[in-house]
Amino acid sequence: MKLSDNKATMSFANGAPSIELPIYHGNIGPDVIDIRKLYAQTGMFTYDPGFLSTASCQSAITYIDGDKGELLHRGYPIEQLATQCDYLDTCYLLLNGDLPNATERNDFHKLVINHTMVNEQMQFFLRGFRRDAHPMAVLTGLVGALSAFYHDSTDINNPEHRRIAAIRLIAKMPTLVAMAYKYGMGQPYMYPRNELSYAGNFLRMMFGTPCEDYKVNPVIEKAMDRIFILHADHEQNASTSTVRLCGSSGTNPFAAIAAGVACLWGPAHGGANEACLNMLEEIQANGGVAKVGQFMEQVKDKNSGVKLMGFGHRVYKNYDPRAKLMQETCNEVLAALGLENDPLFKLAKQLEKIALEDDYFVQRKLYPNVDFYSGIVQRAIGIPVSLFTGIFALARTVGWIAQLNEMLADPEYKIGRPRQLFSGNVKRDIKPIDQR
Ligand code: CMC
């Protein structure tokens, strides 16, 4: 951390002595005021529910400039990664700090592709779930269960173990997601095929059957890979912070990632793509484009509790750069599949147009986020809506494990233990039951 010459002085209206707090420079982005000694010096905590102004860690992985609408992984803009690299290159970058050269690339691709199978016992574990269970419920269980299968890579203090756990997770997530899907469908699981690309292999495990060869459509393969790249990491979002907090106790790495899966499920986070598609389908069922205006009135009415899913972001107060790239992919996929006139896509365009022009959205700087388009693309590919967040989890796994491993290697890391502003009863005595 680079100490700044600048310092913050905190003074108090009640005459208590003021204190000086050190400030650290970020390489880019806001500086931070170091409040670690605040409690010792003043007996006070800071209060910041939702972490609106709190940096919970230092990280060198991902940087977002929400006002510019910029996303950088290890310094590389997401636009360049999405157009010049593939998902596994991005994984290598996130884990190792730089893009691979040709040999490293080849070795890394081989390494991941050769660890795609899961322990055969996993399918018996899967059988314990109801067939209609939500895929995210199943995935939370399956990822957690990995901790019971891979005992040889769980010493979090051993960098080699951390590296192996990362490779296993990246390699096995597509297999687990596809298994969860096949189980729900009542179809046989498809074993991975190592000659296929990461995305191609996933598509085959999802949509292939043992009855005939599955031919990977290159447009869909590219789209799938782009969905993976665009969701790979997003600095200290809710699920990543969950993984860090969970991992800070020294827990099993697979268990920490399972916590991330659980957090991602919520509709304010990874569940937004599912919620967005459900919203579009509901508007479509209630009259389609003709009813968009009415729906938007509901969105703007605070008492309705209705939100325009796939819009707004805690950090981006400008166009989400991932949304632009996803929109491009969306057009490509719909054209390749002859779905340009898809009514849901038209509806989405209409909603986007109104929202980008409407004062309510303009004033609040609400733009489409990546989930607005990723749902449409996934639906066109044939992925069921309930599996969208599972795909997000698959892609985000690398971000989670890269951030977890970064934390574990950081000499400054401590168990995460937030404090609170207590607003409950002060100390009191229990009264005999007839006096309560
Ligand atoms: N529709 C209508 N109004 C909205 C929306 C929306 N989607 N998002 C924010 N607002 C309003 C909100 O009501 C508030 O209005 P006011 O100032 O009048 O009270 C203002 O905009 C600021 O919103 P906020 O709730 O304070 O913002 P936040 O940073 O706490 O929430 C968010 C961010 C993403 C949870 C929220 O925008 C939202 O719920 N969006 C819909 C769900 C969604 O698409 N989530 C995916 C996020 S991207 C993928 C990921 O990273 O997981």
Residues whose N, C-alpha, C, O or C-beta is under 5 A from the ligand:
A	BS01	CMC	P267 A268 H269 G270 A272 V299 V306 K307 L308 M309 G310 F311 G312 H313 R314 R364 N369
